[in-house]
Amino acid sequence: MALPVAILAATASAIGARIGPGWPTTIARNSIYVLFGLFTLALAVIIYAFFTRDFSLRIVVEHVSRDLNAAYTLSALYADKAGSMFFWGWLVSLFTAVLAFQKQGFHRQVKYYALTILAVVQVFFIALITLVVNVFEKQPSPVAEGFGLNPLLQNFGMLVHPPLLYLGFAGFAVVFALSMAALITRRAGAEWGAVVRRWAIFAWCTLGVGNLLGMWWSYNELGWGGYWAWDPVENAGLMPWLVGTAFIHSMAMRRRRRYLVTWSRLLIVFTFALTLLSPFITHGGIESPLHGFYGSTFPPYILAAILITLVGSSWLLYRHRDSGNEEKPASLVSKEGAFLLTNVILVVLAFIILAGTVLPRVIEAVAGVRITLDRSFFDRTCGPVMLVLVFFTGVCPLLGWGKAVWSPAERNAGYFLLAVLVITIAILVFGIGNWYIAVMMVCSFPLFIVLQEWYRGTRARHRARGENHFLAFLFLIGSNRARYGGFLAHIGIILITLGIIVSSFYNIERTATLDIGETMNIGKYELTYDELIFRQDNVRARAIASLSASRNGRPVGVMQPSYDYWFRHDDHFAEVAVRSTPAEDLFVSLVWTGFDPGDKSATFRVLVNPLIVWMWVGGGFFLLGGAVAFLAEDRQLYRDRV
């Protein structure tokens, strides 16, 4: 029922955008509400089938069992190839209904052209889950029990990680639709209004946090001690976030200057196209050794949608291009120049990742030659680019609009920058210290600049209004939420970068096989193997090890890693033990050697990962900064309201 309603909504919205208010806009708006209602009803039917264990449906049989925890029952929806696209489509229908309900913030024509585009997107998703694959497909033969959810997905990280990614993808669909609609109507003010900015910040923030939670899940669930393997599916979530970050920066520039307009339009087109590339990769368009759906029939249709998006958007950009209306900076040594360079770096980084992910598969398909690019390729190519990107987050606040005119405080920051560069060059050229220290110093520069800017603003407000420093600090954030929300997000990214650098290059790893009572040492830690307990029920068999941990001779707790063998899945999965402190993580994983109750020896993989907890703290700053920026008031952006 939703499919013809979506077609009606697209048609009526397009007519309403052309001829103005009247019966077409009324039909379009009501069709979008009905479409969301039908989508929600279908979602409720599937969720009801999950919780009632209706094994007459294939999706229930393949992903739910009677003993599955209720909290993870919802995960079964996006654990399925059709269910994941269904959930994404439902989010698009929700956001389309919200956009249709909004009364202010953009011109009527922009609104209805955007609704047309979003209705077409919904037609695509509904067609995938009804005509290509039926999400309500019946189970061929009756069964008494389902296969159950993959044990790796029975984790809090995977309960929220996919929904956040889909929220970001769906949010960027709204931003794309509004931007293309503003381009069609030649209303640049509507294109950069507060409505678009908030949708963009929401999508960018949820997608970023979703990626970070995926890293947290990988670190705590997979047992290998890492959080990023440059897997194609991981890259598929990172690339639209990087290009979306460039788009956010371009929007900030557009608010102050008519600059980077063409850049911004190109960036949102490629951001949306890269969100579509994600399911193409996930559903088997590109092989993913870590995770993905195999045997999916979606990739050809998704690839067609990507090509249509790129070709159609390019035609719109060419037909409605601006001629001579875009301002140019007086000097590249300015905020405008720094923003442009930041965008270039972000796009180059996304292109490197895209090339490393896609090109080997293209070469294999065309020439029959299999090329494998491992983690070292991405580390060597992307690492330096990321470092330059973080460095420029500190340079940008020092520069003025139009051309660089430095104040005394900014000159002092420049001296700090010069000192950092001299020390870094000395470390690299003369080998005075470890080059990783140079990397950490480069990262400390933007953090210093952000904190200095915050201190200067707080001190100025304290002197001008007599507020105490704490209140001045809080009111300063409220006075310019967009600026200081951006600072918070930058602090988060700097902390994440520091956590990645230090944990990647200063970690210690050791694997040892111990008998009861034996001890192993790693760094400042001493681990004594106390016991191995075997437990078994109808679902799984577990081997749980206990190790007493001490640091510098002082007890710090008991680590209990385990290995679980799941009978229904005929596979084994590690459950790691992690002790986190601000300085470092002690990570212990029990290595699978089979179940033998007569043999109590066990093999352990132990890592000491310094400063890794600051990655997750940085994620908190990132989320807080996005929330503050989202709540920013900008009345001048409502000039094109109806």
C-alpha positions as CSV (number, residue, x, y, z in Angstrom):
1,M,0.0,0.0,0.0
2,A,2.9,2.4,0.8
3,L,4.4,2.1,-2.7
4,P,1.5,3.8,-4.7
5,V,1.1,6.3,-1.9
6,A,4.8,7.2,-2.2
7,I,4.4,7.7,-6.0
8,L,1.3,9.9,-5.4
9,A,3.3,11.9,-2.8
10,A,6.1,12.5,-5.2
11,T,3.8,13.5,-8.1
12,A,1.6,15.8,-6.0
13,S,4.7,17.5,-4.4
14,A,6.2,18.2,-7.8
15,I,2.9,19.7,-9.1
16,G,2.5,21.7,-5.9
17,A,6.0,23.1,-6.2
18,R,5.2,24.3,-9.7
19,I,1.7,25.7,-9.5
20,G,1.6,26.9,-5.9
21,P,-0.7,26.3,-2.9
22,G,-3.9,24.4,-3.4
23,W,-5.1,20.8,-3.8
24,P,-1.7,19.4,-5.0
25,T,0.1,20.6,-1.8
26,T,-2.7,19.3,0.4
27,I,-2.6,15.9,-1.3
28,A,1.2,15.9,-1.1
29,R,1.3,16.7,2.6
30,N,-1.5,14.2,3.5
31,S,0.1,11.5,1.3
32,I,3.4,11.9,3.2
33,Y,1.6,11.6,6.5
34,V,-0.2,8.5,5.3
35,L,3.0,7.1,3.9
36,F,4.7,7.4,7.2
37,G,1.7,5.8,8.9
38,L,1.8,2.8,6.6
39,F,5.6,2.5,7.0
40,T,5.1,2.6,10.8
41,L,2.3,0.1,10.7
42,A,4.6,-2.3,8.8
43,L,7.4,-1.7,11.3
44,A,5.0,-2.5,14.2
45,V,3.9,-5.7,12.5
46,I,7.5,-6.9,12.2
47,I,8.4,-5.9,15.7
48,Y,5.2,-7.7,17.0
49,A,6.3,-10.8,15.0
50,F,9.8,-10.6,16.6
51,F,8.4,-10.4,20.2
52,T,5.7,-13.1,19.7
53,R,8.3,-15.4,18.0
54,D,6.2,-15.7,14.8
55,F,8.3,-18.3,13.0
56,S,6.1,-18.2,10.0
57,L,8.2,-15.3,8.7
58,R,11.7,-15.9,7.4
59,I,13.2,-12.7,9.0
60,V,12.0,-14.0,12.4
61,V,13.4,-17.5,11.9
62,E,16.8,-16.3,10.8
63,H,17.4,-13.7,13.5
64,V,15.3,-14.5,16.6
65,S,15.1,-17.4,19.0
66,R,12.9,-18.0,22.0
67,D,15.8,-17.4,24.4
68,L,16.9,-14.1,22.9
69,N,17.1,-11.2,25.3
70,A,14.2,-8.8,24.7
71,A,16.6,-5.8,24.5
72,Y,18.4,-7.4,21.5
73,T,15.2,-8.5,19.8
74,L,15.0,-5.1,18.1
75,S,18.5,-5.7,16.7
76,A,17.1,-8.5,14.6
77,L,15.5,-5.9,12.3
78,Y,18.8,-4.4,11.0
79,A,20.7,-7.7,11.3
80,D,18.7,-8.8,8.2
81,K,19.5,-7.5,4.7
82,A,16.0,-6.5,3.9
83,G,15.2,-5.4,7.4
84,S,18.2,-3.0,7.4
85,M,16.9,-1.3,4.3
86,F,13.4,-1.3,5.7
87,F,14.6,0.5,8.9
88,W,16.5,3.0,6.8
89,G,13.5,3.7,4.6
90,W,11.3,4.1,7.7
91,L,13.7,6.8,9.1
92,V,13.5,8.6,5.7
93,S,9.7,8.5,5.9
94,L,9.8,9.8,9.5
95,F,12.1,12.7,8.5
96,T,10.0,13.5,5.4
97,A,6.9,13.7,7.6
98,V,8.7,16.0,10.0
99,L,9.8,18.2,7.1
100,A,6.2,18.3,5.8
101,F,5.0,19.3,9.2
102,Q,7.5,22.2,9.6
103,K,5.8,25.5,8.9
104,Q,8.7,28.0,8.9
105,G,12.3,28.2,7.9
106,F,12.3,27.9,4.1
107,H,10.4,28.9,1.0
108,R,7.3,27.0,0.0
109,Q,8.8,25.9,-3.4
110,V,11.9,24.7,-1.7
111,K,9.9,22.7,0.7
112,Y,7.8,20.9,-1.9
113,Y,10.7,20.2,-4.3
114,A,12.5,18.7,-1.3
115,L,9.5,16.6,-0.5
116,T,9.4,15.4,-4.1
117,I,13.0,14.2,-3.9
118,L,12.4,12.5,-0.5
119,A,9.3,10.8,-1.8
120,V,11.3,9.4,-4.7
121,V,13.9,8.2,-2.3
122,Q,11.1,6.4,-0.4
123,V,9.8,4.8,-3.6
124,F,13.3,3.4,-4.1
125,F,13.5,1.9,-0.6
126,I,9.9,0.5,-0.7
127,A,10.6,-1.1,-4.1
128,L,13.7,-2.8,-2.7
129,I,11.8,-4.4,0.2
130,T,8.7,-5.3,-1.7
131,L,9.6,-6.0,-5.3
132,V,13.3,-7.0,-5.1
133,V,13.2,-8.8,-1.7
134,N,10.0,-9.2,0.4
135,V,10.8,-8.3,4.0
136,F,7.6,-10.2,4.9
137,E,8.7,-13.4,3.1
138,K,7.1,-16.5,4.5
139,Q,9.2,-19.4,5.9
140,P,9.0,-22.2,3.4
141,S,8.5,-24.9,6.0
142,P,7.3,-24.6,9.6
143,V,9.9,-24.6,12.4
144,A,9.6,-24.7,16.2
145,E,12.7,-22.6,16.9
146,G,14.6,-19.8,15.2
147,F,18.3,-19.6,14.4
148,G,18.8,-16.7,16.8
149,L,20.7,-13.5,16.6
150,N,24.5,-13.6,15.9
151,P,26.2,-13.5,19.3
152,L,28.5,-10.7,18.2
153,L,25.4,-8.5,17.7
154,Q,24.2,-9.2,21.3
155,N,26.1,-6.2,22.6
156,F,25.0,-2.7,23.6
157,G,27.3,-1.2,20.9
158,M,25.6,-3.1,18.1
159,L,22.2,-2.3,19.6
160,V,22.7,1.5,19.0
161,H,25.6,1.6,16.4
162,P,23.5,0.7,13.3
163,P,20.5,2.9,14.2
164,L,22.8,5.9,14.6
165,L,24.4,5.3,11.2
166,Y,21.0,5.1,9.6
167,L,19.9,8.2,11.4
168,G,22.9,10.0,9.9
169,F,22.3,8.6,6.4
170,A,18.6,9.6,6.5
171,G,19.4,13.0,7.9
172,F,21.8,13.7,5.0
173,A,19.1,12.6,2.6
174,V,17.0,15.5,3.9
175,V,20.0,17.9,3.6
176,F,20.6,16.7,0.0
177,A,16.9,17.1,-0.9
178,L,16.7,20.7,0.6
179,S,20.0,21.7,-1.1
180,M,18.9,20.4,-4.5
181,A,15.4,22.0,-4.1
182,A,17.1,25.4,-3.3
183,L,19.3,24.9,-6.4
184,I,16.2,24.3,-8.6
185,T,14.4,27.3,-7.3
186,R,17.6,29.5,-7.2
187,R,17.0,30.4,-3.6
188,A,20.4,30.4,-2.0
189,G,19.1,31.8,1.3
190,A,16.8,28.8,1.7
191,E,19.7,26.5,0.8
192,W,21.7,27.8,3.7
193,G,18.9,28.5,6.2
194,A,18.8,27.4,9.8
195,V,16.6,24.4,8.9
196,V,19.3,23.0,6.6
197,R,22.0,23.8,9.0
198,R,20.3,21.9,11.9
199,W,19.5,18.9,9.7
200,A,23.1,18.8,8.6
201,I,24.5,19.1,12.1
202,F,22.1,16.4,13.3
203,A,23.1,14.0,10.5
204,W,26.8,14.7,10.9
205,C,26.8,14.3,14.7
206,T,24.7,11.0,14.7
207,L,26.9,9.5,11.9
208,G,30.1,10.5,13.8
209,V,28.9,9.0,17.1
210,G,27.6,5.9,15.3
211,N,31.1,5.4,13.8
212,L,32.7,5.8,17.2
213,L,30.3,3.4,18.8
214,G,31.2,0.9,16.1
215,M,34.8,1.3,17.1
216,W,33.9,0.8,20.8
217,W,32.0,-2.4,19.8
218,S,34.9,-3.7,17.8
219,Y,37.3,-3.1,20.7
220,N,35.2,-4.7,23.4
221,E,33.6,-7.6,21.4
222,L,35.8,-9.0,18.7
223,G,38.7,-9.9,21.0
224,W,41.6,-8.7,18.8
225,G,42.3,-5.6,20.9
226,G,41.7,-3.1,18.1
227,Y,39.0,-0.7,17.1
228,W,39.6,0.0,13.4
229,A,40.8,-2.4,10.7
230,W,40.0,-0.3,7.5
231,D,37.4,-2.9,6.7
232,P,35.2,-1.8,3.6
233,V,32.1,-1.6,5.8
234,E,34.0,0.6,8.3
235,N,35.2,2.8,5.5
236,A,31.7,3.1,4.1
237,G,30.6,4.8,7.3
238,L,33.6,7.0,7.6
239,M,33.7,8.4,4.0
240,P,30.3,10.2,4.1
241,W,31.1,11.6,7.5
242,L,34.4,13.1,6.2
243,V,32.7,14.7,3.2
244,G,29.8,15.8,5.4
245,T,32.4,17.4,7.7
246,A,33.7,19.4,4.7
247,F,30.0,20.4,3.9
248,I,29.5,21.6,7.5
249,H,32.6,23.8,7.2
250,S,31.4,25.2,3.9
251,M,28.0,26.0,5.5
252,A,29.8,27.9,8.3
253,M,31.8,29.8,5.6
254,R,28.6,30.6,3.7
255,R,27.1,32.2,6.7
256,R,29.9,34.8,6.8
257,R,30.8,35.1,3.2
258,R,29.3,34.1,-0.2
259,Y,32.2,31.7,-0.6
260,L,32.5,27.9,-1.3
261,V,29.0,27.9,-2.6
262,T,29.8,25.5,-5.5
263,W,32.0,23.5,-3.2
264,S,29.1,23.1,-0.8
265,R,26.7,21.9,-3.4
266,L,29.2,19.3,-4.8
267,L,30.0,18.2,-1.2
268,I,26.3,17.4,-0.3
269,V,25.8,15.5,-3.5
270,F,28.8,13.3,-2.9
271,T,27.9,12.9,0.8
272,F,24.5,11.6,-0.2
273,A,26.0,9.3,-2.9
274,L,28.5,7.9,-0.3
275,T,25.6,7.1,2.1
276,L,24.2,5.0,-0.7
277,L,27.6,3.4,-1.3
278,S,27.4,2.1,2.3
279,P,24.6,-0.5,1.6
280,F,26.3,-1.3,-1.7
281,I,29.4,-2.4,0.2
282,T,27.4,-4.0,3.1
283,H,25.3,-6.1,0.8
284,G,28.1,-7.6,-1.0
285,G,28.9,-5.1,-3.7
286,I,32.5,-5.2,-2.3
287,E,33.7,-8.1,-0.2
288,S,34.0,-7.3,3.5
289,P,35.9,-9.8,5.6
290,L,34.7,-8.3,8.9
291,H,31.0,-8.0,8.4
292,G,28.3,-7.6,5.8
293,F,25.3,-9.3,4.1
294,Y,26.1,-12.0,1.6
295,G,23.8,-13.3,-1.1
296,S,22.0,-10.0,-1.3
297,T,20.4,-9.0,-4.5
298,F,20.4,-5.3,-3.7
299,P,23.9,-4.1,-5.1
300,P,22.9,-3.6,-8.8
301,Y,19.9,-1.5,-7.8
302,I,21.9,0.5,-5.3
303,L,24.7,1.1,-7.9
304,A,22.0,2.3,-10.3
305,A,20.7,4.7,-7.7
306,I,24.2,6.1,-7.1
307,L,24.7,6.7,-10.8
308,I,21.3,8.3,-11.2
309,T,22.1,10.6,-8.2
310,L,25.4,11.7,-9.5
311,V,24.3,12.2,-13.1
312,G,21.0,14.0,-12.2
313,S,22.7,16.2,-9.6
314,S,25.5,17.1,-12.0
315,W,23.0,18.1,-14.6
316,L,21.2,20.3,-12.0
317,L,24.5,21.9,-10.9
318,Y,25.4,22.7,-14.5
319,R,22.0,24.0,-15.5
320,H,21.5,26.2,-12.4
321,R,25.1,27.2,-11.9
322,D,26.0,30.7,-10.6
323,S,28.1,32.9,-12.9
324,G,30.3,35.3,-11.1
325,N,28.3,35.6,-7.9
326,E,30.7,33.8,-5.7
327,E,33.1,35.9,-3.6
328,K,36.8,35.3,-3.6
329,P,39.1,35.8,-0.6
330,A,41.4,38.8,-0.6
331,S,44.2,36.4,0.6
332,L,44.6,32.7,0.9
333,V,46.3,33.4,4.2
334,S,43.0,34.0,5.9
335,K,40.1,32.1,7.4
336,E,38.6,31.7,3.9
337,G,41.8,30.1,2.7
338,A,42.1,27.9,5.8
339,F,38.5,26.7,5.3
340,L,39.2,25.9,1.7
341,L,42.4,24.0,2.5
342,T,40.5,22.1,5.2
343,N,37.9,21.1,2.7
344,V,40.6,20.0,0.3
345,I,42.2,17.8,2.9
346,L,38.9,16.2,3.9
347,V,38.1,15.4,0.3
348,V,41.6,14.0,-0.4
349,L,41.3,11.8,2.7
350,A,37.9,10.5,1.6
351,F,39.2,9.9,-1.9
352,I,42.2,7.9,-0.6
353,I,39.8,5.7,1.4
354,L,37.4,5.4,-1.5
355,A,40.2,4.4,-3.9
356,G,41.7,1.9,-1.4
357,T,38.3,0.4,-0.9
358,V,36.9,0.3,-4.4
359,L,39.7,0.2,-6.9
360,P,41.1,-3.2,-6.0
361,R,37.7,-4.7,-6.7
362,V,37.3,-2.8,-9.9
363,I,40.7,-4.0,-11.1
364,E,39.8,-7.6,-10.2
365,A,36.5,-7.4,-12.0
366,V,38.1,-5.8,-15.2
367,A,41.5,-7.5,-15.4
368,G,41.0,-10.6,-13.2
369,V,44.0,-9.6,-11.0
370,R,43.4,-9.7,-7.3
371,I,44.9,-6.8,-5.4
372,T,44.8,-6.7,-1.6
373,L,45.5,-3.4,0.3
374,D,46.0,-4.2,4.0
375,R,45.9,-1.9,7.0
376,S,49.4,-0.6,6.4
377,F,48.4,1.1,3.2
378,F,45.7,3.1,4.9
379,D,47.8,3.9,7.9
380,R,50.7,5.2,5.7
381,T,48.4,7.2,3.4
382,C,45.7,8.4,5.7
383,G,47.7,8.9,8.9
384,P,49.7,11.9,7.7
385,V,46.7,13.5,6.0
386,M,44.7,13.2,9.3
387,L,47.5,14.8,11.2
388,V,47.7,17.8,8.9
389,L,43.9,18.1,9.2
390,V,44.1,18.2,13.0
391,F,46.9,20.7,12.8
392,F,44.8,23.1,10.8
393,T,42.0,23.1,13.3
394,G,44.5,25.2,15.4
395,V,45.7,27.4,12.6
396,C,42.2,28.6,11.5
397,P,41.3,30.5,14.6
398,L,44.5,32.5,14.3
399,L,43.6,33.9,10.9
400,G,41.4,36.9,10.2
401,W,38.6,37.3,7.6
402,G,39.8,38.5,4.2
403,K,43.5,38.5,5.2
404,A,45.6,37.6,8.2
405,V,45.9,40.5,10.7
406,W,47.1,39.0,13.9
407,S,46.5,40.4,17.4
408,P,49.1,40.2,20.2
409,A,47.4,37.1,21.6
410,E,47.4,35.5,18.1
411,R,51.0,36.4,17.6
412,N,51.8,34.6,20.9
413,A,50.0,31.6,19.6
414,G,52.0,31.9,16.5
415,Y,55.2,31.8,18.5
416,F,53.9,28.6,20.2
417,L,53.3,27.2,16.7
418,L,56.8,28.1,15.6
419,A,58.3,26.4,18.7
420,V,56.2,23.3,18.0
421,L,57.4,23.2,14.4
422,V,61.1,23.7,15.4
423,I,61.0,20.9,18.0
424,T,59.1,18.6,15.7
425,I,61.7,19.2,12.9
426,A,64.6,18.6,15.3
427,I,63.0,15.3,16.5
428,L,62.6,14.1,13.0
429,V,65.9,15.3,11.6
430,F,68.3,14.6,14.4
431,G,66.5,11.7,16.0
432,I,66.4,13.4,19.4
433,G,63.4,11.4,20.5
434,N,60.7,9.1,19.2
435,W,58.8,10.6,16.2
436,Y,55.5,9.7,17.8
437,I,56.3,12.5,20.4
438,A,56.5,14.9,17.5
439,V,53.0,13.7,16.4
440,M,51.6,14.3,19.9
441,M,53.1,17.8,19.9
442,V,51.5,18.7,16.6
443,C,48.1,17.5,18.1
444,S,48.7,19.6,21.2
445,F,48.9,22.8,19.1
446,P,45.2,23.0,18.1
447,L,44.1,22.0,21.6
448,F,46.2,24.9,23.0
449,I,44.6,27.3,20.5
450,V,41.0,26.3,21.2
451,L,41.6,26.6,25.0
452,Q,43.3,30.0,24.5
453,E,40.3,31.2,22.5
454,W,38.0,30.1,25.2
455,Y,40.1,31.7,27.9
456,R,40.2,35.0,26.1
457,G,36.4,35.0,25.7
458,T,35.8,34.1,29.3
459,R,38.2,36.8,30.6
460,A,36.7,39.5,28.4
461,R,33.1,38.6,29.5
462,H,34.3,38.6,33.2
463,R,35.8,42.0,32.8
464,A,32.9,43.5,30.9
465,R,30.0,42.2,32.9
466,G,31.5,41.4,36.3
467,E,30.4,37.7,36.1
468,N,32.5,35.2,37.9
469,H,34.7,33.1,35.7
470,F,32.5,30.0,35.8
471,L,29.3,31.9,34.9
472,A,31.2,33.8,32.3
473,F,32.3,30.6,30.8
474,L,28.8,29.1,30.6
475,F,27.2,32.3,29.3
476,L,29.9,32.6,26.7
477,I,28.8,29.3,25.2
478,G,25.2,30.5,25.1
479,S,26.2,33.7,23.4
480,N,27.5,32.0,20.4
481,R,26.5,28.3,20.4
482,A,27.6,27.7,16.8
483,R,31.2,28.9,17.5
484,Y,31.7,27.2,20.9
485,G,29.8,24.1,19.9
486,G,32.4,23.8,17.1
487,F,35.2,24.3,19.6
488,L,33.7,21.4,21.8
489,A,33.6,19.2,18.7
490,H,37.1,20.1,17.8
491,I,38.3,19.2,21.3
492,G,36.6,15.9,20.9
493,I,38.3,15.2,17.6
494,I,41.7,16.2,19.0
495,L,41.2,13.8,22.0
496,I,40.1,11.0,19.7
497,T,43.2,11.6,17.5
498,L,45.5,11.6,20.5
499,G,43.9,8.4,21.8
500,I,44.4,6.7,18.4
501,I,48.0,7.8,18.0
502,V,49.1,6.8,21.5
503,S,47.2,3.6,21.7
504,S,48.4,2.6,18.2
505,F,52.1,3.2,18.7
506,Y,52.7,2.9,22.4
507,N,50.7,-0.2,23.2
508,I,52.2,-3.4,24.5
509,E,51.1,-6.9,23.5
510,R,51.9,-10.3,24.8
511,T,50.5,-13.8,24.3
512,A,51.3,-16.5,26.8
513,T,50.0,-20.0,27.8
514,L,49.7,-20.5,31.5
515,D,48.9,-23.2,34.0
516,I,47.0,-22.6,37.2
517,G,49.2,-20.5,39.6
518,E,51.6,-19.3,36.9
519,T,52.2,-15.6,36.3
520,M,52.9,-13.4,33.3
521,N,54.3,-9.9,33.2
522,I,53.4,-7.1,30.7
523,G,54.6,-3.6,31.2
524,K,54.0,-2.6,34.9
525,Y,51.3,-5.3,35.3
526,E,51.6,-8.8,36.7
527,L,48.8,-11.3,36.0
528,T,48.4,-14.5,38.0
529,Y,46.2,-17.3,36.5
530,D,43.9,-18.5,39.3
531,E,41.3,-20.8,37.8
532,L,39.3,-21.9,34.7
533,I,35.6,-22.6,35.1
534,F,33.5,-24.5,32.5
535,R,29.8,-23.9,32.3
536,Q,27.2,-25.2,29.9
537,D,23.5,-24.8,29.3
538,N,21.2,-25.4,26.3
539,V,22.5,-22.4,24.4
540,R,26.3,-22.3,24.9
541,A,29.3,-23.7,26.7
542,R,31.6,-21.2,28.4
543,A,35.2,-21.3,29.6
544,I,35.7,-18.5,32.1
545,A,39.2,-17.7,33.3
546,S,40.1,-15.7,36.4
547,L,43.4,-13.8,36.7
548,S,44.5,-11.6,39.6
549,A,46.0,-8.4,38.3
550,S,48.5,-6.1,40.1
551,R,50.3,-3.0,39.0
552,N,53.7,-2.2,40.5
553,G,53.0,-4.8,43.1
554,R,49.6,-3.4,44.1
555,P,46.4,-5.4,43.4
556,V,44.1,-3.7,40.9
557,G,41.4,-6.4,40.5
558,V,40.4,-9.7,38.9
559,M,40.1,-10.1,35.2
560,Q,37.6,-12.6,33.9
561,P,37.8,-13.1,30.1
562,S,35.8,-16.0,28.6
563,Y,35.2,-17.9,25.5
564,D,31.7,-19.0,24.5
565,Y,30.8,-21.8,22.1
566,W,27.3,-21.3,20.8
567,F,25.7,-24.6,19.8
568,R,23.1,-23.1,17.5
569,H,25.6,-21.1,15.5
570,D,28.4,-23.8,15.7
571,D,30.9,-21.1,16.4
572,H,32.9,-19.6,19.3
573,F,33.3,-16.0,20.3
574,A,35.5,-14.3,22.8
575,E,34.2,-12.1,25.7
576,V,37.1,-9.9,26.7
577,A,37.9,-8.3,30.1
578,V,39.0,-4.7,30.1
579,R,40.1,-2.5,33.0
580,S,40.1,1.2,32.0
581,T,41.8,4.1,33.7
582,P,42.6,7.6,32.4
583,A,46.2,6.5,31.8
584,E,45.7,3.1,30.1
585,D,43.5,0.0,29.4
586,L,44.5,-3.5,30.5
587,F,42.9,-5.7,27.9
588,V,42.8,-9.5,28.4
589,S,41.4,-12.0,25.9
590,L,41.1,-15.8,26.3
591,V,42.4,-17.5,23.1
592,W,40.3,-20.4,21.8
593,T,41.9,-23.8,22.2
594,G,38.9,-26.0,22.4
595,F,37.0,-27.3,25.5
596,D,38.8,-29.9,27.5
597,P,37.6,-30.1,31.1
598,G,40.7,-32.1,32.0
599,D,43.1,-29.5,30.8
600,K,43.1,-26.3,32.8
601,S,45.9,-24.5,30.9
602,A,44.8,-21.5,29.0
603,T,46.3,-19.1,26.4
604,F,45.9,-15.4,27.0
605,R,46.3,-12.4,24.8
606,V,47.1,-9.3,26.9
607,L,47.4,-5.7,25.8
608,V,48.2,-2.5,27.6
609,N,46.7,0.3,25.5
610,P,47.6,3.8,26.8
611,L,45.2,6.7,26.7
612,I,42.6,4.8,24.8
613,V,39.8,5.8,27.1
614,W,40.3,9.4,25.8
615,M,38.9,8.3,22.5
616,W,35.5,7.6,24.2
617,V,35.8,10.8,26.2
618,G,36.5,12.7,23.0
619,G,33.3,11.1,21.6
620,G,31.4,12.7,24.5
621,F,32.9,16.1,23.7
622,F,32.0,15.5,20.0
623,L,28.4,14.7,20.9
624,L,28.1,17.7,23.3
625,G,29.6,20.0,20.7
626,G,27.1,18.9,18.1
627,A,24.2,19.3,20.5
628,V,25.3,22.9,21.4
629,A,25.8,23.8,17.7
630,F,22.4,22.3,16.8
631,L,20.7,24.6,19.4
632,A,22.3,27.7,18.0
633,E,19.9,30.6,17.1
634,D,20.5,32.4,13.9
635,R,17.5,34.6,13.1
636,Q,19.1,36.1,9.9
637,L,18.8,32.7,8.2
638,Y,15.0,32.8,8.3
639,R,14.8,35.6,5.6
640,D,13.3,33.2,3.1
641,R,10.5,31.9,5.3
642,V,7.0,31.7,3.8
